[in-house]
């Protein structure tokens, strides 16, 4: 694909543009005559702008046509490989999510088993403590203080052993999925609006979050065009305004 383009001298284009700019800057509108002079100069600038646009279009047209041909050449192949990539990524994501859910369920099961075992050990320690108290009380009732202390010391040693076992009774960490070379997965947190009215009501009560909302400026301009001076009355917090737009026919 061979494209040859003839372009004008940029320095010449800049020189003429600078000439028009200087002419406008020299005019001070202080009378109807100078208003007409400015209007004439704007007309000359607009005519030169039209020439520039036509030259630009004549240069860009073949480039645009060539670009469209190239884009069409690659359009379908790109669509196919993009579909393949999306389908593959979706399948990978589904698989990873399923495995993550299974690992989380297994982790919860193991933690529940560990919790149950700690509870069993705590109950066993409580039962030992009860038996120690009963036996030590019986020994003291029989005036055998030495036996009572012996029973208590043995009970404390047994309770300490059970406490040590309970302290290390924790759920093992479920092994993470093996890594695949060249593949990585992220799960960034994102937010979405599920009830716009609730969100707006909350922000109205908490203006610090106001930057979460954006004004649809195009629709607001459309309402201003329809309502004109009544805009602020219909939509509190807004006001209508007008911008002066100058139009001049370019012959």
DRENPA-3360 file (N, C-alpha, C; in nm, 2 decimals, always signed):
BEGIN
1 = XXXXXXXX = +0.09/-0.12/+0.00/+0.00/+0.00/+0.00/+0.09/+0.12/+0.00 ~ +0.09/+0.19/-0.12/+0.18/+0.31/-0.13/+0.10/+0.44/-0.13 ~ +0.12/+0.52/-0.04/+0.04/+0.65/-0.03/+0.14/+0.77/-0.04 ~ +0.11/+0.85/-0.13/+0.20/+0.97/-0.15/+0.11/+1.09/-0.12 ~ +0.16/+1.18/-0.04/+0.08/+1.30/+0.00/+0.16/+1.43/-0.02 ~ +0.11/+1.52/-0.09/+0.17/+1.66/-0.11/+0.11/+1.75/+0.00 ~ +0.20/+1.81/+0.08/+0.16/+1.90/+0.18/+0.20/+2.04/+0.16 ~ +0.13/+2.14/+0.20/+0.17/+2.28/+0.19/+0.28/+2.31/+0.28;
9 = XXXXXXXX = +0.34/+2.43/+0.26/+0.44/+2.48/+0.34/+0.39/+2.53/+0.48 ~ +0.42/+2.46/+0.59/+0.37/+2.50/+0.72/+0.41/+2.64/+0.76 ~ +0.53/+2.68/+0.73/+0.57/+2.81/+0.76/+0.48/+2.92/+0.70 ~ +0.44/+2.89/+0.57/+0.36/+2.99/+0.50/+0.22/+2.99/+0.57 ~ +0.17/+2.87/+0.61/+0.04/+2.87/+0.68/+0.04/+2.94/+0.81 ~ +0.15/+2.93/+0.88/+0.17/+3.00/+1.01/+0.18/+3.15/+0.99 ~ +0.25/+3.19/+0.89/+0.27/+3.33/+0.86/+0.14/+3.40/+0.83 ~ +0.05/+3.33/+0.75/-0.08/+3.39/+0.72/-0.17/+3.39/+0.84;
17 = XXXXXXXX = -0.16/+3.29/+0.92/-0.24/+3.28/+1.04/-0.20/+3.39/+1.14 ~ -0.07/+3.41/+1.16/-0.02/+3.51/+1.25/-0.06/+3.65/+1.20 ~ -0.07/+3.67/+1.07/-0.11/+3.79/+1.01/-0.26/+3.83/+1.05 ~ -0.34/+3.72/+1.05/-0.48/+3.74/+1.09/-0.49/+3.77/+1.24 ~ -0.41/+3.70/+1.32/-0.41/+3.72/+1.46/-0.37/+3.86/+1.49 ~ -0.26/+3.91/+1.43/-0.21/+4.04/+1.46/-0.32/+4.15/+1.42 ~ -0.39/+4.12/+1.31/-0.49/+4.22/+1.26/-0.60/+4.23/+1.36 ~ -0.65/+4.12/+1.42/-0.75/+4.12/+1.52/-0.71/+4.19/+1.65;
25 = XXXXXXXX = -0.58/+4.17/+1.69/-0.53/+4.23/+1.81/-0.52/+4.38/+1.80 ~ -0.50/+4.43/+1.68/-0.48/+4.57/+1.66/-0.62/+4.65/+1.66 ~ -0.72/+4.58/+1.65/-0.85/+4.64/+1.64/-0.91/+4.66/+1.78 ~ -0.95/+4.78/+1.81/-1.02/+4.81/+1.94/-1.16/+4.85/+1.90 ~ -1.26/+4.78/+1.95/-1.40/+4.81/+1.91/-1.45/+4.92/+2.01 ~ -1.45/+5.04/+1.95/-1.50/+5.16/+2.03/-1.60/+5.24/+1.95 ~ -1.65/+5.18/+1.84/-1.75/+5.25/+1.76/-1.81/+5.15/+1.66 ~ -1.92/+5.19/+1.59/-1.98/+5.10/+1.50/-1.88/+5.07/+1.38;
33 = XXXXXXXX = -1.80/+5.17/+1.35/-1.71/+5.16/+1.24/-1.61/+5.05/+1.27 ~ -1.55/+5.05/+1.39/-1.46/+4.95/+1.43/-1.52/+4.81/+1.45 ~ -1.65/+4.81/+1.49/-1.73/+4.69/+1.50/-1.73/+4.62/+1.36 ~ -1.76/+4.71/+1.26/-1.77/+4.66/+1.12/-1.63/+4.61/+1.08 ~ -1.53/+4.68/+1.12/-1.39/+4.64/+1.08/-1.36/+4.51/+1.14 ~ -1.39/+4.49/+1.27/-1.37/+4.36/+1.34/-1.44/+4.25/+1.27 ~ -1.57/+4.28/+1.23/-1.65/+4.18/+1.17/-1.59/+4.14/+1.03 ~ -1.54/+4.24/+0.96/-1.47/+4.21/+0.83/-1.35/+4.12/+0.85;
41 = XXXXXXXX = -1.27/+4.15/+0.96/-1.15/+4.08/+0.98/-1.18/+3.94/+1.02 ~ -1.29/+3.92/+1.10/-1.33/+3.79/+1.14/-1.37/+3.71/+1.02 ~ -1.44/+3.78/+0.92/-1.48/+3.71/+0.80/-1.35/+3.67/+0.72 ~ -1.25/+3.75/+0.71/-1.13/+3.71/+0.64/-1.06/+3.59/+0.71 ~ -1.06/+3.59/+0.84/-1.00/+3.48/+0.92/-1.08/+3.35/+0.90 ~ -1.21/+3.37/+0.89/-1.30/+3.25/+0.87/-1.28/+3.19/+0.73 ~ -1.26/+3.28/+0.63/-1.24/+3.23/+0.50/-1.11/+3.16/+0.49 ~ -1.00/+3.21/+0.56/-0.88/+3.14/+0.56/-0.89/+3.01/+0.63;
49 = XXXXXXXX = -0.97/+3.01/+0.74/-0.99/+2.88/+0.81/-1.05/+2.78/+0.73 ~ -1.15/+2.82/+0.64/-1.22/+2.73/+0.55/-1.12/+2.67/+0.45 ~ -1.02/+2.76/+0.40/-0.92/+2.71/+0.31/-0.83/+2.60/+0.38 ~ -0.80/+2.63/+0.50/-0.71/+2.54/+0.58/-0.79/+2.41/+0.60 ~ -0.91/+2.41/+0.63/-0.99/+2.29/+0.66/-1.00/+2.21/+0.53 ~ -1.02/+2.28/+0.42/-1.03/+2.20/+0.29/-0.90/+2.14/+0.25 ~ -0.79/+2.21/+0.28/-0.66/+2.15/+0.25/-0.63/+2.03/+0.34 ~ -0.67/+2.05/+0.47/-0.65/+1.94/+0.56/-0.73/+1.82/+0.52;
57 = XXXXXXXX = -0.86/+1.84/+0.48/-0.94/+1.73/+0.44/-0.89/+1.66/+0.32 ~ -0.83/+1.74/+0.22/-0.78/+1.67/+0.10/-0.66/+1.59/+0.13 ~ -0.59/+1.62/+0.24/-0.47/+1.54/+0.28/-0.51/+1.42/+0.36 ~ -0.61/+1.44/+0.45/-0.65/+1.33/+0.54/-0.74/+1.23/+0.47 ~ -0.81/+1.27/+0.36/-0.91/+1.18/+0.30/-0.84/+1.05/+0.26 ~ -0.73/+1.05/+0.18/-0.67/+0.93/+0.14/-0.61/+0.85/+0.26 ~ -0.57/+0.92/+0.36/-0.52/+0.85/+0.48/-0.63/+0.78/+0.55 ~ -0.75/+0.85/+0.56/-0.86/+0.79/+0.63/-0.91/+0.67/+0.55;
65 = XXXXXXXX = -0.91/+0.68/+0.42/-0.95/+0.57/+0.34/-0.86/+0.45/+0.36 ~ -0.73/+0.48/+0.36/-0.63/+0.37/+0.38/-0.65/+0.31/+0.52 ~ -0.67/+0.40/+0.62/-0.69/+0.35/+0.76/-0.81/+0.26/+0.77 ~ -0.92/+0.30/+0.70/-1.04/+0.22/+0.70/-1.02/+0.08/+0.64 ~ -0.94/+0.08/+0.53/-0.91/-0.05/+0.46/-0.83/-0.14/+0.55 ~ -0.73/-0.08/+0.62/-0.65/-0.15/+0.71/-0.73/-0.21/+0.83 ~ -0.81/-0.12/+0.88/-0.90/-0.16/+1.00/-0.99/-0.28/+0.95 ~ -1.05/-0.27/+0.83/-1.13/-0.37/+0.79/-1.06/-0.50/+0.77;
73 = XXXXXXXX = -0.93/-0.49/+0.72/-0.85/-0.61/+0.70/-0.83/-0.69/+0.83 ~ -0.81/-0.61/+0.94/-0.78/-0.68/+1.07/-0.91/-0.69/+1.16 ~ -1.02/-0.64/+1.12/-1.14/-0.63/+1.21/-1.18/-0.77/+1.25 ~ -1.21/-0.86/+1.15/-1.26/-0.99/+1.19/-1.16/-1.08/+1.26 ~ -1.03/-1.08/+1.22/-0.93/-1.16/+1.30/-0.92/-1.11/+1.44 ~ -0.92/-0.98/+1.46/-0.92/-0.92/+1.59/-1.04/-0.96/+1.68 ~ -1.16/-0.96/+1.61/-1.28/-1.00/+1.68/-1.27/-1.14/+1.73 ~ -1.22/-1.23/+1.64/-1.21/-1.37/+1.67/-1.12/-1.39/+1.79;
81 = XXXXXXXX = -1.00/-1.34/+1.78/-0.90/-1.36/+1.89/-0.95/-1.29/+2.02 ~ -1.02/-1.18/+2.01/-1.07/-1.12/+2.13/-1.18/-1.20/+2.19 ~ -1.27/-1.27/+2.11/-1.37/-1.36/+2.16/-1.30/-1.48/+2.23 ~ -1.20/-1.53/+2.17/-1.13/-1.64/+2.22/-1.07/-1.60/+2.36 ~ -1.00/-1.49/+2.36/-0.94/-1.44/+2.49/-1.05/-1.42/+2.60 ~ -1.16/-1.36/+2.56/-1.27/-1.34/+2.66/-1.32/-1.47/+2.71 ~ -1.35/-1.56/+2.62/-1.40/-1.69/+2.66/-1.31/-1.77/+2.75 ~ -1.18/-1.76/+2.71/-1.08/-1.83/+2.79/-1.06/-1.77/+2.93;
89 = XXXXXXXX = -1.06/-1.64/+2.94/-1.05/-1.57/+3.07/-1.17/-1.59/+3.15 ~ -1.29/-1.60/+3.09/-1.41/-1.62/+3.17/-1.41/-1.76/+3.23 ~ -1.36/-1.86/+3.14/-1.36/-2.00/+3.19/-1.26/-2.01/+3.31 ~ -1.14/-1.94/+3.29/-1.04/-1.94/+3.40/-1.10/-1.88/+3.53 ~ -1.16/-1.77/+3.51/-1.22/-1.70/+3.63/-1.32/-1.78/+3.70 ~ -1.41/-1.85/+3.62/-1.51/-1.94/+3.68/-1.45/-2.05/+3.76 ~ -1.34/-2.11/+3.70/-1.27/-2.22/+3.77/-1.20/-2.17/+3.89 ~ -1.14/-2.06/+3.89/-1.07/-2.01/+4.00/-1.17/-1.97/+4.11;
97 = XXXXXXXX = -1.28/-1.91/+4.07/-1.38/-1.88/+4.17/-1.44/-2.00/+4.24 ~ -1.46/-2.11/+4.16/-1.51/-2.23/+4.22/-1.41/-2.29/+4.32 ~ -1.28/-2.29/+4.28/-1.18/-2.35/+4.36/-1.16/-2.26/+4.49 ~ -1.17/-2.13/+4.47/-1.16/-2.04/+4.59/-1.28/-2.07/+4.69 ~ -1.40/-2.09/+4.63/-1.51/-2.12/+4.72/-1.49/-2.25/+4.79 ~ -1.44/-2.35/+4.72/-1.41/-2.48/+4.78/-1.31/-2.47/+4.89 ~ -1.20/-2.40/+4.87/-1.10/-2.38/+4.97/-1.16/-2.31/+5.09 ~ -1.24/-2.20/+5.07/-1.30/-2.13/+5.18/-1.39/-2.22/+5.26;
105 = XXXXXXXX = -1.47/-2.31/+5.19/-1.56/-2.40/+5.26/-1.48/-2.50/+5.34 ~ -1.37/-2.55/+5.29/-1.29/-2.65/+5.36/-1.22/-2.58/+5.48 ~ -1.18/-2.45/+5.46/-1.12/-2.38/+5.57/-1.22/-2.36/+5.68 ~ -1.34/-2.33/+5.65/-1.44/-2.31/+5.75/-1.47/-2.44/+5.82 ~ -1.47/-2.56/+5.75/-1.49/-2.69/+5.81/-1.38/-2.72/+5.91 ~ -1.26/-2.70/+5.87/-1.14/-2.73/+5.95/-1.15/-2.64/+6.08 ~ -1.18/-2.51/+6.06/-1.19/-2.42/+6.17/-1.30/-2.46/+6.27 ~ -1.41/-2.51/+6.21/-1.52/-2.56/+6.30/-1.48/-2.68/+6.38;
113 = XXXXXXXX = -1.40/-2.77/+6.31/-1.35/-2.89/+6.39/-1.26/-2.85/+6.50 ~ -1.17/-2.75/+6.47/-1.07/-2.70/+6.57/-1.15/-2.64/+6.68 ~ -1.25/-2.56/+6.65/-1.33/-2.50/+6.76/-1.40/-2.60/+6.85 ~ -1.46/-2.71/+6.78/-1.52/-2.81/+6.86/-1.42/-2.89/+6.95 ~ -1.30/-2.91/+6.90/-1.20/-2.98/+6.98/-1.16/-2.89/+7.10 ~ -1.15/-2.76/+7.08/-1.11/-2.67/+7.19/-1.22/-2.67/+7.29 ~ -1.35/-2.68/+7.24/-1.46/-2.68/+7.34/-1.46/-2.81/+7.42 ~ -1.42/-2.92/+7.35/-1.42/-3.05/+7.42/-1.31/-3.05/+7.52;
121 = XXXXXXXX = -1.19/-2.99/+7.49/-1.08/-2.99/+7.58/-1.12/-2.90/+7.70 ~ -1.19/-2.79/+7.67/-1.23/-2.70/+7.78/-1.33/-2.77/+7.88 ~ -1.42/-2.85/+7.82/-1.51/-2.93/+7.90/-1.44/-3.03/+7.98 ~ -1.34/-3.10/+7.92/-1.26/-3.20/+7.99/-1.18/-3.13/+8.11 ~ -1.13/-3.01/+8.08/-1.06/-2.94/+8.19/-1.15/-2.90/+8.30 ~ -1.27/-2.86/+8.27/-1.37/-2.83/+8.37/-1.41/-2.95/+8.45 ~ -1.42/-3.07/+8.38/-1.46/-3.19/+8.46/-1.34/-3.23/+8.55 ~ -1.22/-3.22/+8.50/-1.11/-3.25/+8.59/-1.10/-3.16/+8.71;
129 = XXXXXXXX = -1.12/-3.03/+8.68/-1.12/-2.93/+8.80/-1.23/-2.97/+8.90 ~ -1.35/-3.01/+8.85/-1.46/-3.05/+8.94/-1.42/-3.17/+9.02 ~ -1.36/-3.27/+8.95/-1.32/-3.40/+9.02/-1.21/-3.37/+9.13 ~ -1.11/-3.28/+9.09/-1.00/-3.24/+9.18/-1.06/-3.18/+9.30 ~ -1.15/-3.09/+9.28/-1.21/-3.02/+9.40/-1.29/-3.12/+9.49 ~ -1.36/-3.21/+9.43/-1.43/-3.31/+9.51/-1.34/-3.40/+9.59 ~ -1.23/-3.45/+9.52/-1.14/-3.54/+9.59/-1.06/-3.47/+9.69 ~ -1.01/-3.34/+9.66/-0.94/-3.26/+9.76/-1.03/-3.23/+9.88;
137 = XXXXXXXX = -1.15/-3.20/+9.86/-1.25/-3.17/+9.97/-1.27/-3.29/+10.05 ~ -1.28/-3.41/+9.99/-1.29/-3.54/+10.07/-1.17/-3.56/+10.15 ~ -1.05/-3.54/+10.09/-0.92/-3.56/+10.17/-0.92/-3.46/+10.29 ~ -0.96/-3.34/+10.27/-0.95/-3.25/+10.38/-1.06/-3.28/+10.48 ~ -1.17/-3.34/+10.44/-1.27/-3.38/+10.53/-1.22/-3.49/+10.62 ~ -1.13/-3.57/+10.56/-1.07/-3.68/+10.64/-0.94/-3.64/+10.71 ~ -0.92/-3.50/+10.71/-0.81/-3.44/+10.78/-0.67/-3.49/+10.72 ~ -0.68/-3.51/+10.59/-0.55/-3.55/+10.52/-0.51/-3.43/+10.42;
145 = XXXXXXXX = -0.45/-3.33/+10.48/-0.42/-3.21/+10.40/-0.31/-3.24/+10.30 ~ -0.22/-3.33/+10.33/-0.11/-3.37/+10.24/-0.17/-3.43/+10.11 ~ -0.27/-3.52/+10.13/-0.33/-3.58/+10.02/-0.41/-3.48/+9.93 ~ -0.47/-3.39/+10.00/-0.55/-3.28/+9.93/-0.46/-3.20/+9.84 ~ -0.34/-3.16/+9.90/-0.25/-3.08/+9.82/-0.19/-3.17/+9.70 ~ -0.17/-3.29/+9.72/-0.12/-3.38/+9.62/-0.22/-3.39/+9.51 ~ -0.34/-3.41/+9.55/-0.45/-3.42/+9.45/-0.46/-3.29/+9.37 ~ -0.45/-3.17/+9.43/-0.46/-3.04/+9.36/-0.34/-3.02/+9.27;
153 = XXXXXXXX = -0.22/-3.06/+9.31/-0.11/-3.04/+9.23/-0.12/-3.13/+9.10 ~ -0.16/-3.25/+9.12/-0.18/-3.34/+9.01/-0.28/-3.29/+8.91 ~ -0.39/-3.23/+8.97/-0.50/-3.18/+8.89/-0.45/-3.06/+8.81 ~ -0.37/-2.97/+8.88/-0.32/-2.85/+8.81/-0.23/-2.89/+8.69 ~ -0.14/-2.99/+8.72/-0.06/-3.04/+8.61/-0.13/-3.09/+8.49 ~ -0.24/-3.17/+8.52/-0.32/-3.22/+8.41/-0.40/-3.11/+8.34 ~ -0.45/-3.01/+8.41/-0.52/-2.90/+8.35/-0.43/-2.82/+8.26 ~ -0.30/-2.80/+8.31/-0.20/-2.72/+8.23/-0.17/-2.79/+8.10;
161 = XXXXXXXX = -0.16/-2.93/+8.11/-0.14/-3.01/+7.99/-0.25/-2.99/+7.89 ~ -0.37/-3.00/+7.94/-0.49/-2.98/+7.85/-0.49/-2.84/+7.79 ~ -0.46/-2.74/+7.87/-0.46/-2.60/+7.82/-0.36/-2.58/+7.71 ~ -0.24/-2.65/+7.73/-0.13/-2.64/+7.63/-0.18/-2.70/+7.50 ~ -0.25/-2.82/+7.51/-0.30/-2.88/+7.39/-0.41/-2.79/+7.32 ~ -0.50/-2.73/+7.40/-0.60/-2.64/+7.34/-0.54/-2.52/+7.27 ~ -0.42/-2.47/+7.33/-0.36/-2.35/+7.27/-0.31/-2.38/+7.13 ~ -0.27/-2.50/+7.10/-0.21/-2.54/+6.97/-0.31/-2.61/+6.88;
169 = XXXXXXXX = -0.44/-2.62/+6.93/-0.54/-2.68/+6.85/-0.61/-2.57/+6.76 ~ -0.55/-2.55/+6.64/-0.60/-2.46/+6.54/-0.61/-2.53/+6.41 ~ -0.69/-2.47/+6.32/-0.72/-2.53/+6.19/-0.60/-2.51/+6.10 ~ -0.56/-2.61/+6.03/-0.45/-2.60/+5.93/-0.50/-2.51/+5.82 ~ -0.40/-2.44/+5.76/-0.44/-2.35/+5.64/-0.45/-2.43/+5.52 ~ -0.56/-2.42/+5.45/-0.59/-2.49/+5.33/-0.49/-2.44/+5.22 ~ -0.42/-2.54/+5.16/-0.32/-2.50/+5.06/-0.38/-2.42/+4.94 ~ -0.31/-2.32/+4.90/-0.36/-2.23/+4.79/-0.35/-2.31/+4.66;
177 = XXXXXXXX = -0.42/-2.26/+4.56/-0.41/-2.33/+4.43/-0.27/-2.32/+4.37 ~ -0.23/-2.42/+4.30/-0.09/-2.41/+4.24/-0.09/-2.30/+4.13 ~ +0.02/-2.23/+4.12/+0.04/-2.12/+4.03/+0.06/-2.18/+3.89 ~ +0.01/-2.11/+3.79/+0.03/-2.15/+3.65/+0.12/-2.04/+3.59 ~ +0.22/-2.09/+3.52/+0.32/-1.99/+3.46/+0.25/-1.90/+3.37 ~ +0.27/-1.77/+3.39/+0.22/-1.66/+3.30/+0.08/-1.62/+3.34 ~ +0.02/-1.69/+3.44/-0.12/-1.66/+3.47/-0.13/-1.60/+3.61 ~ -0.20/-1.49/+3.62/-0.22/-1.42/+3.75/-0.37/-1.38/+3.76;
185 = XXXXXXXX = -0.42/-1.38/+3.88/-0.56/-1.34/+3.90/-0.56/-1.24/+4.02 ~ -0.64/-1.13/+4.00/-0.66/-1.03/+4.10/-0.81/-1.02/+4.13 ~ -0.85/-0.99/+4.25/-0.99/-0.97/+4.29/-1.00/-0.83/+4.35 ~ -0.98/-0.73/+4.28/-1.00/-0.59/+4.34/-1.14/-0.57/+4.38 ~ -1.16/-0.49/+4.48/-1.29/-0.46/+4.53/-1.35/-0.34/+4.44 ~ -1.47/-0.35/+4.40/-1.53/-0.24/+4.32/-1.67/-0.22/+4.38 ~ -1.73/-0.10/+4.35/-1.86/-0.07/+4.40/-1.96/-0.04/+4.29 ~ -2.08/-0.06/+4.31/-2.19/-0.03/+4.21/-2.31/+0.02/+4.29;
193 = XXXXXXXX = -2.39/+0.10/+4.22/-2.51/+0.15/+4.28/-2.63/+0.06/+4.26 ~ -2.69/+0.02/+4.37/-2.81/-0.07/+4.36/-2.94/+0.00/+4.39 ~ -2.93/+0.12/+4.45/-3.05/+0.20/+4.49/-3.01/+0.35/+4.48 ~ -3.03/+0.41/+4.37/-2.99/+0.55/+4.35/-3.05/+0.64/+4.45 ~ -3.18/+0.62/+4.47/-3.25/+0.71/+4.57/-3.19/+0.71/+4.71 ~ -3.16/+0.59/+4.76/-3.10/+0.58/+4.89/-2.96/+0.65/+4.89 ~ -2.89/+0.63/+4.78/-2.76/+0.69/+4.77/-2.77/+0.85/+4.78 ~ -2.86/+0.90/+4.70/-2.88/+1.04/+4.69/-2.93/+1.10/+4.82;
201 = XXXXXXXX = -3.02/+1.03/+4.89/-3.06/+1.07/+5.02/-2.95/+1.07/+5.12 ~ -2.86/+0.97/+5.12/-2.75/+0.97/+5.21/-2.65/+1.08/+5.18 ~ -2.62/+1.11/+5.05/-2.53/+1.22/+5.02/-2.59/+1.35/+5.06 ~ -2.72/+1.36/+5.04/-2.79/+1.49/+5.08/-2.77/+1.52/+5.23 ~ -2.77/+1.41/+5.31/-2.75/+1.42/+5.45/-2.60/+1.43/+5.49 ~ -2.52/+1.38/+5.40/-2.37/+1.38/+5.43/-2.30/+1.44/+5.30 ~ -2.30/+1.57/+5.29/-2.24/+1.63/+5.17/-2.09/+1.60/+5.14 ~ -2.02/+1.55/+5.24/-1.88/+1.51/+5.22/-1.86/+1.41/+5.11;
209 = XXXXXXXX = -1.97/+1.34/+5.08/-1.97/+1.24/+4.98/-2.02/+1.29/+4.84 ~ -2.03/+1.42/+4.83/-2.10/+1.48/+4.71/-2.02/+1.45/+4.58 ~ -1.89/+1.43/+4.59/-1.81/+1.41/+4.47/-1.84/+1.27/+4.41 ~ -1.92/+1.19/+4.47/-1.97/+1.06/+4.41/-2.07/+1.08/+4.30 ~ -2.13/+1.20/+4.30/-2.23/+1.23/+4.20/-2.18/+1.32/+4.09 ~ -2.22/+1.30/+3.97/-2.18/+1.39/+3.86/-2.30/+1.44/+3.79 ~ -2.30/+1.57/+3.75/-2.42/+1.63/+3.68/-2.41/+1.59/+3.53 ~ -2.52/+1.54/+3.48/-2.53/+1.52/+3.33/-2.55/+1.65/+3.27;
217 = XXXXXXXX = -2.44/+1.72/+3.23/-2.44/+1.85/+3.18/-2.53/+1.87/+3.05 ~ -2.52/+1.77/+2.96/-2.59/+1.77/+2.84/-2.74/+1.77/+2.87 ~ -2.79/+1.69/+2.96/-2.93/+1.69/+3.00/-2.97/+1.82/+3.07 ~ -2.88/+1.87/+3.15/-2.91/+2.00/+3.22/-2.93/+2.11/+3.12 ~ -2.84/+2.12/+3.02/-2.85/+2.22/+2.91/-2.98/+2.20/+2.84 ~ -3.02/+2.08/+2.81/-3.15/+2.05/+2.74/-3.27/+2.10/+2.82 ~ -3.26/+2.08/+2.96/-3.37/+2.13/+3.04/-3.37/+2.29/+3.04 ~ -3.25/+2.35/+3.04/-3.25/+2.49/+3.04/-3.31/+2.55/+2.91;
225 = XXXXXXXX = -3.28/+2.48/+2.80/-3.33/+2.52/+2.67/-3.49/+2.51/+2.67 ~ -3.54/+2.41/+2.74/-3.69/+2.39/+2.74/-3.75/+2.48/+2.85 ~ -3.69/+2.50/+2.96/-3.75/+2.58/+3.07/-3.71/+2.72/+3.07 ~ -3.59/+2.76/+3.02/-3.54/+2.89/+3.02/-3.54/+2.95/+3.16 ~ -3.60/+3.06/+3.19/-3.59/+3.13/+3.32/-3.65/+3.05/+3.43 ~ -3.73/+2.94/+3.40/-3.80/+2.86/+3.50/-3.71/+2.75/+3.55 ~ -3.59/+2.74/+3.50/-3.51/+2.62/+3.53/-3.48/+2.61/+3.68 ~ -3.44/+2.72/+3.75/-3.41/+2.72/+3.89/-3.53/+2.68/+3.97;
233 = XXXXXXXX = -3.65/+2.72/+3.93/-3.77/+2.69/+4.01/-3.81/+2.54/+4.00 ~ -3.78/+2.49/+3.88/-3.81/+2.34/+3.86/-3.71/+2.25/+3.92 ~ -3.58/+2.30/+3.91/-3.46/+2.22/+3.95/-3.39/+2.30/+4.05 ~ -3.42/+2.30/+4.18/-3.35/+2.38/+4.28/-3.20/+2.34/+4.28 ~ -3.12/+2.45/+4.30/-2.98/+2.43/+4.30/-2.92/+2.46/+4.16 ~ -3.00/+2.49/+4.07/-2.95/+2.52/+3.93/-3.00/+2.66/+3.89 ~ -2.93/+2.72/+3.79/-2.98/+2.85/+3.74/-2.96/+2.85/+3.59 ~ -3.04/+2.92/+3.52/-3.02/+2.93/+3.37/-2.92/+3.05/+3.34;
241 = XXXXXXXX = -2.85/+3.03/+3.24/-2.76/+3.14/+3.19/-2.75/+3.13/+3.04 ~ -2.70/+3.23/+2.98/-2.69/+3.24/+2.83/-2.55/+3.28/+2.80 ~ -2.50/+3.22/+2.69/-2.37/+3.25/+2.63/-2.40/+3.32/+2.49 ~ -2.33/+3.42/+2.47/-2.34/+3.49/+2.34/-2.25/+3.41/+2.24 ~ -2.31/+3.36/+2.13/-2.24/+3.29/+2.03/-2.25/+3.37/+1.90 ~ -2.13/+3.41/+1.85/-2.13/+3.50/+1.73/-2.12/+3.41/+1.60 ~ -2.21/+3.43/+1.51/-2.20/+3.36/+1.38/-2.18/+3.46/+1.27 ~ -2.10/+3.42/+1.17/-2.08/+3.51/+1.05/-2.07/+3.42/+0.93;
249 = XXX = -2.15/+3.45/+0.83/-2.16/+3.37/+0.71/-2.03/+3.39/+0.63 ~ -1.97/+3.27/+0.60/-1.84/+3.27/+0.52/-1.88/+3.25/+0.37 ~ -1.85/+3.35/+0.29/-1.88/+3.34/+0.15/-1.76/+3.29/+0.07;
% end
